[in-house]
Amino acid sequence: MDPSNGYLLLGDQWQLLDLLRQTGLVARMVLLVLLGFSVASWAVMWERRKTFRASEIGSDDLLTLFHDEPNLTQVRNQIDDDNPAPLAALFRAGYHELVRATPSRGASTDPSVGMRNIDRGLARAMQAETVRLERGLGFLATTASATPFIGLFGTVWGIMNAFHGIGLAGTASLGAVAPGIAEALINTAAGLAAAIPAVIAYNHFLARIGRMTVCMENFASEFAGEGDRILHSRQESPQISAG
């Protein structure tokens, strides 16, 4: 073998495309299923990456605005209704409940009732945003757990073909067992190639969701504190208006 060419001189039958052509119908179906899982998981990863990036940037901007602008009405006016940031959804929910609970025109409102409504609104918004952030992660978890077993099925099928080849040839020669072994190894590699990126992405996104959840909890606590201060002023605050 010419060392300059490496394993390519072992023969065309050992190249990847030739190995794929030698696989049987079942092995090809397994490879197609694994390819479908892989393509779909990469699409989910790409979409989730864009979603998380937009959510984190938008949430940072809103948090800065919330801390710098004392007038909550002005903050609300600067937030688009289609803003994808989780903190924007929390602010909209909390502001809506705060407007409803704020006394106006001398009306008397129990602040504790208003605070309970604000807390419930923030909690609902947080749950909805958590569900939105977790969208697609179930598929990544399924890909990570299922594709190695699908590849293992192809591996077992390839080994069965290898033993079948031995039985037909009456000898355990390389020519008899090589196609089945190659078929088995291809399915094993394909299963791992689909599972490993999905596992890494799932854990990565799960960690980002954890950080975002802490951020939402802290923001909800800050907003609730501001709402409590406004409601206990017992008058329509100049920092919020229903209009």
SEPA-522308 format. One record per residue (C-alpha): residue number from 1; residue in one letter; y, x, z. Coordinates in pm, whole numbers. Layout:
<rec><seq>NUM</seq><type>A</type><c2>Y</c2><c1>X</c1><c3>Z</c3></rec>
...
***
This chain:
<rec><seq>1</seq><type>M</type><c2>0</c2><c1>0</c1><c3>0</c3></rec>
<rec><seq>2</seq><type>D</type><c2>342</c2><c1>130</c1><c3>-93</c3></rec>
<rec><seq>3</seq><type>P</type><c2>532</c2><c1>153</c1><c3>236</c3></rec>
<rec><seq>4</seq><type>S</type><c2>861</c2><c1>97</c1><c3>58</c3></rec>
<rec><seq>5</seq><type>N</type><c2>756</c2><c1>-256</c1><c3>-32</c3></rec>
<rec><seq>6</seq><type>G</type><c2>605</c2><c1>-346</c1><c3>306</c3></rec>
<rec><seq>7</seq><type>Y</type><c2>376</c2><c1>-646</c1><c3>316</c3></rec>
<rec><seq>8</seq><type>L</type><c2>489</c2><c1>-785</c1><c3>-17</c3></rec>
<rec><seq>9</seq><type>L</type><c2>221</c2><c1>-574</c1><c3>-189</c3></rec>
<rec><seq>10</seq><type>L</type><c2>-57</c2><c1>-751</c1><c3>0</c3></rec>
<rec><seq>11</seq><type>G</type><c2>-57</c2><c1>-1003</c1><c3>-284</c3></rec>
<rec><seq>12</seq><type>D</type><c2>131</c2><c1>-1310</c1><c3>-392</c3></rec>
<rec><seq>13</seq><type>Q</type><c2>-113</c2><c1>-1530</c1><c3>-204</c3></rec>
<rec><seq>14</seq><type>W</type><c2>34</c2><c1>-1406</c1><c3>124</c3></rec>
<rec><seq>15</seq><type>Q</type><c2>388</c2><c1>-1497</c1><c3>39</c3></rec>
<rec><seq>16</seq><type>L</type><c2>530</c2><c1>-1806</c1><c3>201</c3></rec>
<rec><seq>17</seq><type>L</type><c2>550</c2><c1>-2026</c1><c3>-108</c3></rec>
<rec><seq>18</seq><type>D</type><c2>195</c2><c1>-1944</c1><c3>-205</c3></rec>
<rec><seq>19</seq><type>L</type><c2>78</c2><c1>-2024</c1><c3>147</c3></rec>
<rec><seq>20</seq><type>L</type><c2>253</c2><c1>-2359</c1><c3>129</c3></rec>
<rec><seq>21</seq><type>R</type><c2>90</c2><c1>-2435</c1><c3>-206</c3></rec>
<rec><seq>22</seq><type>Q</type><c2>-252</c2><c1>-2363</c1><c3>-58</c3></rec>
<rec><seq>23</seq><type>T</type><c2>-213</c2><c1>-2606</c1><c3>228</c3></rec>
<rec><seq>24</seq><type>G</type><c2>-396</c2><c1>-2937</c1><c3>219</c3></rec>
<rec><seq>25</seq><type>L</type><c2>-257</c2><c1>-3289</c1><c3>216</c3></rec>
<rec><seq>26</seq><type>V</type><c2>-265</c2><c1>-3333</c1><c3>595</c3></rec>
<rec><seq>27</seq><type>A</type><c2>-91</c2><c1>-3001</c1><c3>654</c3></rec>
<rec><seq>28</seq><type>R</type><c2>179</c2><c1>-3089</c1><c3>404</c3></rec>
<rec><seq>29</seq><type>M</type><c2>237</c2><c1>-3423</c1><c3>572</c3></rec>
<rec><seq>30</seq><type>V</type><c2>268</c2><c1>-3246</c1><c3>908</c3></rec>
<rec><seq>31</seq><type>L</type><c2>518</c2><c1>-3001</c1><c3>759</c3></rec>
<rec><seq>32</seq><type>L</type><c2>723</c2><c1>-3285</c1><c3>611</c3></rec>
<rec><seq>33</seq><type>V</type><c2>734</c2><c1>-3462</c1><c3>949</c3></rec>
<rec><seq>34</seq><type>L</type><c2>843</c2><c1>-3138</c1><c3>1117</c3></rec>
<rec><seq>35</seq><type>L</type><c2>1103</c2><c1>-3080</c1><c3>848</c3></rec>
<rec><seq>36</seq><type>G</type><c2>1239</c2><c1>-3431</c1><c3>905</c3></rec>
<rec><seq>37</seq><type>F</type><c2>1264</c2><c1>-3372</c1><c3>1279</c3></rec>
<rec><seq>38</seq><type>S</type><c2>1433</c2><c1>-3036</c1><c3>1222</c3></rec>
<rec><seq>39</seq><type>V</type><c2>1692</c2><c1>-3166</c1><c3>975</c3></rec>
<rec><seq>40</seq><type>A</type><c2>1771</c2><c1>-3469</c1><c3>1191</c3></rec>
<rec><seq>41</seq><type>S</type><c2>1802</c2><c1>-3260</c1><c3>1508</c3></rec>
<rec><seq>42</seq><type>W</type><c2>2041</c2><c1>-3017</c1><c3>1338</c3></rec>
<rec><seq>43</seq><type>A</type><c2>2250</c2><c1>-3314</c1><c3>1221</c3></rec>
<rec><seq>44</seq><type>V</type><c2>2262</c2><c1>-3445</c1><c3>1579</c3></rec>
<rec><seq>45</seq><type>M</type><c2>2359</c2><c1>-3100</c1><c3>1708</c3></rec>
<rec><seq>46</seq><type>W</type><c2>2642</c2><c1>-3071</c1><c3>1457</c3></rec>
<rec><seq>47</seq><type>E</type><c2>2774</c2><c1>-3421</c1><c3>1535</c3></rec>
<rec><seq>48</seq><type>R</type><c2>2748</c2><c1>-3368</c1><c3>1911</c3></rec>
<rec><seq>49</seq><type>R</type><c2>2926</c2><c1>-3034</c1><c3>1886</c3></rec>
<rec><seq>50</seq><type>K</type><c2>3223</c2><c1>-3195</c1><c3>1710</c3></rec>
<rec><seq>51</seq><type>T</type><c2>3226</c2><c1>-3486</c1><c3>1956</c3></rec>
<rec><seq>52</seq><type>F</type><c2>3220</c2><c1>-3263</c1><c3>2263</c3></rec>
<rec><seq>53</seq><type>R</type><c2>3486</c2><c1>-3034</c1><c3>2125</c3></rec>
<rec><seq>54</seq><type>A</type><c2>3720</c2><c1>-3326</c1><c3>2049</c3></rec>
<rec><seq>55</seq><type>S</type><c2>3647</c2><c1>-3484</c1><c3>2388</c3></rec>
<rec><seq>56</seq><type>E</type><c2>3716</c2><c1>-3165</c1><c3>2582</c3></rec>
<rec><seq>57</seq><type>I</type><c2>4038</c2><c1>-3084</c1><c3>2395</c3></rec>
<rec><seq>58</seq><type>G</type><c2>4164</c2><c1>-3441</c1><c3>2424</c3></rec>
<rec><seq>59</seq><type>S</type><c2>4079</c2><c1>-3459</c1><c3>2792</c3></rec>
<rec><seq>60</seq><type>D</type><c2>4260</c2><c1>-3132</c1><c3>2866</c3></rec>
<rec><seq>61</seq><type>D</type><c2>4570</c2><c1>-3257</c1><c3>2684</c3></rec>
<rec><seq>62</seq><type>L</type><c2>4565</c2><c1>-3589</c1><c3>2871</c3></rec>
<rec><seq>63</seq><type>L</type><c2>4517</c2><c1>-3418</c1><c3>3206</c3></rec>
<rec><seq>64</seq><type>T</type><c2>4819</c2><c1>-3200</c1><c3>3138</c3></rec>
<rec><seq>65</seq><type>L</type><c2>5024</c2><c1>-3505</c1><c3>3038</c3></rec>
<rec><seq>66</seq><type>F</type><c2>4910</c2><c1>-3698</c1><c3>3347</c3></rec>
<rec><seq>67</seq><type>H</type><c2>5018</c2><c1>-3415</c1><c3>3577</c3></rec>
<rec><seq>68</seq><type>D</type><c2>5350</c2><c1>-3349</c1><c3>3403</c3></rec>
<rec><seq>69</seq><type>E</type><c2>5466</c2><c1>-3711</c1><c3>3342</c3></rec>
<rec><seq>70</seq><type>P</type><c2>5534</c2><c1>-3910</c1><c3>3661</c3></rec>
<rec><seq>71</seq><type>N</type><c2>5578</c2><c1>-4238</c1><c3>3472</c3></rec>
<rec><seq>72</seq><type>L</type><c2>5237</c2><c1>-4390</c1><c3>3405</c3></rec>
<rec><seq>73</seq><type>T</type><c2>5379</c2><c1>-4628</c1><c3>3147</c3></rec>
<rec><seq>74</seq><type>Q</type><c2>5508</c2><c1>-4333</c1><c3>2948</c3></rec>
<rec><seq>75</seq><type>V</type><c2>5166</c2><c1>-4171</c1><c3>2971</c3></rec>
<rec><seq>76</seq><type>R</type><c2>5002</c2><c1>-4491</c1><c3>2845</c3></rec>
<rec><seq>77</seq><type>N</type><c2>5245</c2><c1>-4516</c1><c3>2555</c3></rec>
<rec><seq>78</seq><type>Q</type><c2>5148</c2><c1>-4166</c1><c3>2441</c3></rec>
<rec><seq>79</seq><type>I</type><c2>4774</c2><c1>-4240</c1><c3>2438</c3></rec>
<rec><seq>80</seq><type>D</type><c2>4628</c2><c1>-4384</c1><c3>2120</c3></rec>
<rec><seq>81</seq><type>D</type><c2>4382</c2><c1>-4669</c1><c3>2162</c3></rec>
<rec><seq>82</seq><type>D</type><c2>4131</c2><c1>-4477</c1><c3>1948</c3></rec>
<rec><seq>83</seq><type>N</type><c2>4166</c2><c1>-4153</c1><c3>2143</c3></rec>
<rec><seq>84</seq><type>P</type><c2>3805</c2><c1>-4025</c1><c3>2182</c3></rec>
<rec><seq>85</seq><type>A</type><c2>3867</c2><c1>-3829</c1><c3>2502</c3></rec>
<rec><seq>86</seq><type>P</type><c2>3670</c2><c1>-3957</c1><c3>2803</c3></rec>
<rec><seq>87</seq><type>L</type><c2>3974</c2><c1>-3920</c1><c3>3029</c3></rec>
<rec><seq>88</seq><type>A</type><c2>4174</c2><c1>-4134</c1><c3>2788</c3></rec>
<rec><seq>89</seq><type>A</type><c2>3921</c2><c1>-4414</c1><c3>2829</c3></rec>
<rec><seq>90</seq><type>L</type><c2>3937</c2><c1>-4377</c1><c3>3207</c3></rec>
<rec><seq>91</seq><type>F</type><c2>4315</c2><c1>-4386</c1><c3>3204</c3></rec>
<rec><seq>92</seq><type>R</type><c2>4327</c2><c1>-4697</c1><c3>2983</c3></rec>
<rec><seq>93</seq><type>A</type><c2>4079</c2><c1>-4877</c1><c3>3210</c3></rec>
<rec><seq>94</seq><type>G</type><c2>4256</c2><c1>-4773</c1><c3>3529</c3></rec>
<rec><seq>95</seq><type>Y</type><c2>4601</c2><c1>-4853</c1><c3>3392</c3></rec>
<rec><seq>96</seq><type>H</type><c2>4488</c2><c1>-5198</c1><c3>3279</c3></rec>
<rec><seq>97</seq><type>E</type><c2>4363</c2><c1>-5283</c1><c3>3627</c3></rec>
<rec><seq>98</seq><type>L</type><c2>4670</c2><c1>-5130</c1><c3>3788</c3></rec>
<rec><seq>99</seq><type>V</type><c2>4904</c2><c1>-5344</c1><c3>3578</c3></rec>
<rec><seq>100</seq><type>R</type><c2>4709</c2><c1>-5656</c1><c3>3673</c3></rec>
<rec><seq>101</seq><type>A</type><c2>4720</c2><c1>-5566</c1><c3>4044</c3></rec>
<rec><seq>102</seq><type>T</type><c2>5084</c2><c1>-5452</c1><c3>4065</c3></rec>
<rec><seq>103</seq><type>P</type><c2>5306</c2><c1>-5711</c1><c3>4241</c3></rec>
<rec><seq>104</seq><type>S</type><c2>5580</c2><c1>-5848</c1><c3>4018</c3></rec>
<rec><seq>105</seq><type>R</type><c2>5868</c2><c1>-6090</c1><c3>4068</c3></rec>
<rec><seq>106</seq><type>G</type><c2>5813</c2><c1>-6088</c1><c3>4443</c3></rec>
<rec><seq>107</seq><type>A</type><c2>5449</c2><c1>-6199</c1><c3>4424</c3></rec>
<rec><seq>108</seq><type>S</type><c2>5234</c2><c1>-6083</c1><c3>4712</c3></rec>
<rec><seq>109</seq><type>T</type><c2>4908</c2><c1>-5908</c1><c3>4626</c3></rec>
<rec><seq>110</seq><type>D</type><c2>4656</c2><c1>-5754</c1><c3>4864</c3></rec>
<rec><seq>111</seq><type>P</type><c2>4648</c2><c1>-5383</c1><c3>4771</c3></rec>
<rec><seq>112</seq><type>S</type><c2>4286</c2><c1>-5349</c1><c3>4878</c3></rec>
<rec><seq>113</seq><type>V</type><c2>4181</c2><c1>-5610</c1><c3>4621</c3></rec>
<rec><seq>114</seq><type>G</type><c2>4372</c2><c1>-5429</c1><c3>4349</c3></rec>
<rec><seq>115</seq><type>M</type><c2>4219</c2><c1>-5095</c1><c3>4449</c3></rec>
<rec><seq>116</seq><type>R</type><c2>3868</c2><c1>-5238</c1><c3>4433</c3></rec>
<rec><seq>117</seq><type>N</type><c2>3940</c2><c1>-5364</c1><c3>4082</c3></rec>
<rec><seq>118</seq><type>I</type><c2>4078</c2><c1>-5026</c1><c3>3981</c3></rec>
<rec><seq>119</seq><type>D</type><c2>3773</c2><c1>-4847</c1><c3>4122</c3></rec>
<rec><seq>120</seq><type>R</type><c2>3539</c2><c1>-5083</c1><c3>3940</c3></rec>
<rec><seq>121</seq><type>G</type><c2>3730</c2><c1>-5040</c1><c3>3614</c3></rec>
<rec><seq>122</seq><type>L</type><c2>3720</c2><c1>-4662</c1><c3>3643</c3></rec>
<rec><seq>123</seq><type>A</type><c2>3348</c2><c1>-4671</c1><c3>3728</c3></rec>
<rec><seq>124</seq><type>R</type><c2>3269</c2><c1>-4890</c1><c3>3426</c3></rec>
<rec><seq>125</seq><type>A</type><c2>3469</c2><c1>-4664</c1><c3>3197</c3></rec>
<rec><seq>126</seq><type>M</type><c2>3297</c2><c1>-4355</c1><c3>3336</c3></rec>
<rec><seq>127</seq><type>Q</type><c2>2952</c2><c1>-4505</c1><c3>3280</c3></rec>
<rec><seq>128</seq><type>A</type><c2>3042</c2><c1>-4605</c1><c3>2924</c3></rec>
<rec><seq>129</seq><type>E</type><c2>3176</c2><c1>-4257</c1><c3>2846</c3></rec>
<rec><seq>130</seq><type>T</type><c2>2870</c2><c1>-4090</c1><c3>2995</c3></rec>
<rec><seq>131</seq><type>V</type><c2>2646</c2><c1>-4304</c1><c3>2775</c3></rec>
<rec><seq>132</seq><type>R</type><c2>2861</c2><c1>-4214</c1><c3>2473</c3></rec>
<rec><seq>133</seq><type>L</type><c2>2839</c2><c1>-3843</c1><c3>2550</c3></rec>
<rec><seq>134</seq><type>E</type><c2>2460</c2><c1>-3864</c1><c3>2594</c3></rec>
<rec><seq>135</seq><type>R</type><c2>2413</c2><c1>-4033</c1><c3>2255</c3></rec>
<rec><seq>136</seq><type>G</type><c2>2164</c2><c1>-3836</c1><c3>2046</c3></rec>
<rec><seq>137</seq><type>L</type><c2>2038</c2><c1>-3622</c1><c3>2333</c3></rec>
<rec><seq>138</seq><type>G</type><c2>1728</c2><c1>-3839</c1><c3>2364</c3></rec>
<rec><seq>139</seq><type>F</type><c2>1634</c2><c1>-3750</c1><c3>2008</c3></rec>
<rec><seq>140</seq><type>L</type><c2>1681</c2><c1>-3379</c1><c3>2082</c3></rec>
<rec><seq>141</seq><type>A</type><c2>1457</c2><c1>-3414</c1><c3>2387</c3></rec>
<rec><seq>142</seq><type>T</type><c2>1196</c2><c1>-3596</c1><c3>2176</c3></rec>
<rec><seq>143</seq><type>T</type><c2>1212</c2><c1>-3323</c1><c3>1910</c3></rec>
<rec><seq>144</seq><type>A</type><c2>1178</c2><c1>-3051</c1><c3>2170</c3></rec>
<rec><seq>145</seq><type>S</type><c2>874</c2><c1>-3212</c1><c3>2332</c3></rec>
<rec><seq>146</seq><type>A</type><c2>696</c2><c1>-3367</c1><c3>2034</c3></rec>
<rec><seq>147</seq><type>T</type><c2>725</c2><c1>-3114</c1><c3>1752</c3></rec>
<rec><seq>148</seq><type>P</type><c2>511</c2><c1>-2843</c1><c3>1921</c3></rec>
<rec><seq>149</seq><type>F</type><c2>230</c2><c1>-3098</c1><c3>1956</c3></rec>
<rec><seq>150</seq><type>I</type><c2>273</c2><c1>-3212</c1><c3>1597</c3></rec>
<rec><seq>151</seq><type>G</type><c2>250</c2><c1>-2849</c1><c3>1492</c3></rec>
<rec><seq>152</seq><type>L</type><c2>-54</c2><c1>-2808</c1><c3>1717</c3></rec>
<rec><seq>153</seq><type>F</type><c2>-219</c2><c1>-3097</c1><c3>1537</c3></rec>
<rec><seq>154</seq><type>G</type><c2>-165</c2><c1>-2912</c1><c3>1209</c3></rec>
<rec><seq>155</seq><type>T</type><c2>-299</c2><c1>-2597</c1><c3>1371</c3></rec>
<rec><seq>156</seq><type>V</type><c2>-617</c2><c1>-2769</c1><c3>1483</c3></rec>
<rec><seq>157</seq><type>W</type><c2>-659</c2><c1>-2923</c1><c3>1138</c3></rec>
<rec><seq>158</seq><type>G</type><c2>-619</c2><c1>-2581</c1><c3>978</c3></rec>
<rec><seq>159</seq><type>I</type><c2>-881</c2><c1>-2430</c1><c3>1207</c3></rec>
<rec><seq>160</seq><type>M</type><c2>-1116</c2><c1>-2713</c1><c3>1116</c3></rec>
<rec><seq>161</seq><type>N</type><c2>-1060</c2><c1>-2632</c1><c3>749</c3></rec>
<rec><seq>162</seq><type>A</type><c2>-1130</c2><c1>-2267</c1><c3>821</c3></rec>
<rec><seq>163</seq><type>F</type><c2>-1466</c2><c1>-2349</c1><c3>979</c3></rec>
<rec><seq>164</seq><type>H</type><c2>-1538</c2><c1>-2586</c1><c3>694</c3></rec>
<rec><seq>165</seq><type>G</type><c2>-1470</c2><c1>-2301</c1><c3>451</c3></rec>
<rec><seq>166</seq><type>I</type><c2>-1708</c2><c1>-2079</c1><c3>643</c3></rec>
<rec><seq>167</seq><type>G</type><c2>-1976</c2><c1>-2347</c1><c3>622</c3></rec>
<rec><seq>168</seq><type>L</type><c2>-1934</c2><c1>-2388</c1><c3>246</c3></rec>
<rec><seq>169</seq><type>A</type><c2>-1928</c2><c1>-2014</c1><c3>180</c3></rec>
<rec><seq>170</seq><type>G</type><c2>-2213</c2><c1>-1940</c1><c3>416</c3></rec>
<rec><seq>171</seq><type>T</type><c2>-2026</c2><c1>-1637</c1><c3>542</c3></rec>
<rec><seq>172</seq><type>A</type><c2>-1729</c2><c1>-1560</c1><c3>762</c3></rec>
<rec><seq>173</seq><type>S</type><c2>-1552</c2><c1>-1359</c1><c3>496</c3></rec>
<rec><seq>174</seq><type>L</type><c2>-1176</c2><c1>-1329</c1><c3>479</c3></rec>
<rec><seq>175</seq><type>G</type><c2>-1162</c2><c1>-1534</c1><c3>161</c3></rec>
<rec><seq>176</seq><type>A</type><c2>-1342</c2><c1>-1821</c1><c3>332</c3></rec>
<rec><seq>177</seq><type>V</type><c2>-1132</c2><c1>-1842</c1><c3>648</c3></rec>
<rec><seq>178</seq><type>A</type><c2>-791</c2><c1>-1717</c1><c3>529</c3></rec>
<rec><seq>179</seq><type>P</type><c2>-661</c2><c1>-2044</c1><c3>377</c3></rec>
<rec><seq>180</seq><type>G</type><c2>-741</c2><c1>-2247</c1><c3>689</c3></rec>
<rec><seq>181</seq><type>I</type><c2>-598</c2><c1>-1984</c1><c3>924</c3></rec>
<rec><seq>182</seq><type>A</type><c2>-282</c2><c1>-1958</c1><c3>715</c3></rec>
<rec><seq>183</seq><type>E</type><c2>-248</c2><c1>-2336</c1><c3>717</c3></rec>
<rec><seq>184</seq><type>A</type><c2>-284</c2><c1>-2339</c1><c3>1094</c3></rec>
<rec><seq>185</seq><type>L</type><c2>-27</c2><c1>-2066</c1><c3>1150</c3></rec>
<rec><seq>186</seq><type>I</type><c2>228</c2><c1>-2226</c1><c3>919</c3></rec>
<rec><seq>187</seq><type>N</type><c2>214</c2><c1>-2551</c1><c3>1115</c3></rec>
<rec><seq>188</seq><type>T</type><c2>241</c2><c1>-2365</c1><c3>1445</c3></rec>
<rec><seq>189</seq><type>A</type><c2>548</c2><c1>-2177</c1><c3>1327</c3></rec>
<rec><seq>190</seq><type>A</type><c2>708</c2><c1>-2493</c1><c3>1186</c3></rec>
<rec><seq>191</seq><type>G</type><c2>656</c2><c1>-2680</c1><c3>1512</c3></rec>
<rec><seq>192</seq><type>L</type><c2>818</c2><c1>-2400</c1><c3>1714</c3></rec>
<rec><seq>193</seq><type>A</type><c2>1102</c2><c1>-2365</c1><c3>1463</c3></rec>
<rec><seq>194</seq><type>A</type><c2>1187</c2><c1>-2732</c1><c3>1511</c3></rec>
<rec><seq>195</seq><type>A</type><c2>1144</c2><c1>-2736</c1><c3>1890</c3></rec>
<rec><seq>196</seq><type>I</type><c2>1324</c2><c1>-2419</c1><c3>2001</c3></rec>
<rec><seq>197</seq><type>P</type><c2>1674</c2><c1>-2503</c1><c3>1867</c3></rec>
<rec><seq>198</seq><type>A</type><c2>1639</c2><c1>-2858</c1><c3>2001</c3></rec>
<rec><seq>199</seq><type>V</type><c2>1555</c2><c1>-2731</c1><c3>2351</c3></rec>
<rec><seq>200</seq><type>I</type><c2>1848</c2><c1>-2489</c1><c3>2351</c3></rec>
<rec><seq>201</seq><type>A</type><c2>2093</c2><c1>-2751</c1><c3>2221</c3></rec>
<rec><seq>202</seq><type>Y</type><c2>1969</c2><c1>-3017</c1><c3>2465</c3></rec>
<rec><seq>203</seq><type>N</type><c2>2021</c2><c1>-2792</c1><c3>2767</c3></rec>
<rec><seq>204</seq><type>H</type><c2>2359</c2><c1>-2675</c1><c3>2634</c3></rec>
<rec><seq>205</seq><type>F</type><c2>2490</c2><c1>-3027</c1><c3>2580</c3></rec>
<rec><seq>206</seq><type>L</type><c2>2348</c2><c1>-3143</c1><c3>2912</c3></rec>
<rec><seq>207</seq><type>A</type><c2>2545</c2><c1>-2870</c1><c3>3088</c3></rec>
<rec><seq>208</seq><type>R</type><c2>2863</c2><c1>-2975</c1><c3>2905</c3></rec>
<rec><seq>209</seq><type>I</type><c2>2805</c2><c1>-3336</c1><c3>3004</c3></rec>
<rec><seq>210</seq><type>G</type><c2>2772</c2><c1>-3223</c1><c3>3364</c3></rec>
<rec><seq>211</seq><type>R</type><c2>3106</c2><c1>-3044</c1><c3>3349</c3></rec>
<rec><seq>212</seq><type>M</type><c2>3268</c2><c1>-3342</c1><c3>3178</c3></rec>
<rec><seq>213</seq><type>T</type><c2>3127</c2><c1>-3577</c1><c3>3443</c3></rec>
<rec><seq>214</seq><type>V</type><c2>3282</c2><c1>-3367</c1><c3>3720</c3></rec>
<rec><seq>215</seq><type>C</type><c2>3612</c2><c1>-3375</c1><c3>3529</c3></rec>
<rec><seq>216</seq><type>M</type><c2>3594</c2><c1>-3755</c1><c3>3497</c3></rec>
<rec><seq>217</seq><type>E</type><c2>3515</c2><c1>-3796</c1><c3>3867</c3></rec>
<rec><seq>218</seq><type>N</type><c2>3809</c2><c1>-3577</c1><c3>3966</c3></rec>
<rec><seq>219</seq><type>F</type><c2>4044</c2><c1>-3763</c1><c3>3732</c3></rec>
<rec><seq>220</seq><type>A</type><c2>3923</c2><c1>-4101</c1><c3>3860</c3></rec>
<rec><seq>221</seq><type>S</type><c2>3993</c2><c1>-3985</c1><c3>4214</c3></rec>
<rec><seq>222</seq><type>E</type><c2>4343</c2><c1>-3870</c1><c3>4117</c3></rec>
<rec><seq>223</seq><type>F</type><c2>4420</c2><c1>-4193</c1><c3>3934</c3></rec>
<rec><seq>224</seq><type>A</type><c2>4288</c2><c1>-4402</c1><c3>4222</c3></rec>
<rec><seq>225</seq><type>G</type><c2>4512</c2><c1>-4210</c1><c3>4461</c3></rec>
<rec><seq>226</seq><type>E</type><c2>4813</c2><c1>-4273</c1><c3>4241</c3></rec>
<rec><seq>227</seq><type>G</type><c2>4721</c2><c1>-4639</c1><c3>4210</c3></rec>
<rec><seq>228</seq><type>D</type><c2>4684</c2><c1>-4672</c1><c3>4584</c3></rec>
<rec><seq>229</seq><type>R</type><c2>5029</c2><c1>-4523</c1><c3>4637</c3></rec>
<rec><seq>230</seq><type>I</type><c2>5184</c2><c1>-4765</c1><c3>4387</c3></rec>
<rec><seq>231</seq><type>L</type><c2>5008</c2><c1>-5074</c1><c3>4521</c3></rec>
<rec><seq>232</seq><type>H</type><c2>5097</c2><c1>-4996</c1><c3>4881</c3></rec>
<rec><seq>233</seq><type>S</type><c2>5463</c2><c1>-4966</c1><c3>4792</c3></rec>
<rec><seq>234</seq><type>R</type><c2>5455</c2><c1>-5351</c1><c3>4806</c3></rec>
<rec><seq>235</seq><type>Q</type><c2>5701</c2><c1>-5378</c1><c3>4519</c3></rec>
<rec><seq>236</seq><type>E</type><c2>5699</c2><c1>-5334</c1><c3>4145</c3></rec>
<rec><seq>237</seq><type>S</type><c2>5702</c2><c1>-4959</c1><c3>4102</c3></rec>
<rec><seq>238</seq><type>P</type><c2>5948</c2><c1>-4794</c1><c3>3866</c3></rec>
<rec><seq>239</seq><type>Q</type><c2>5657</c2><c1>-4576</c1><c3>3749</c3></rec>
<rec><seq>240</seq><type>I</type><c2>5462</c2><c1>-4861</c1><c3>3593</c3></rec>
<rec><seq>241</seq><type>S</type><c2>5546</c2><c1>-5175</c1><c3>3405</c3></rec>
<rec><seq>242</seq><type>A</type><c2>5343</c2><c1>-5452</c1><c3>3256</c3></rec>
<rec><seq>243</seq><type>G</type><c2>5547</c2><c1>-5462</c1><c3>2936</c3></rec>
***
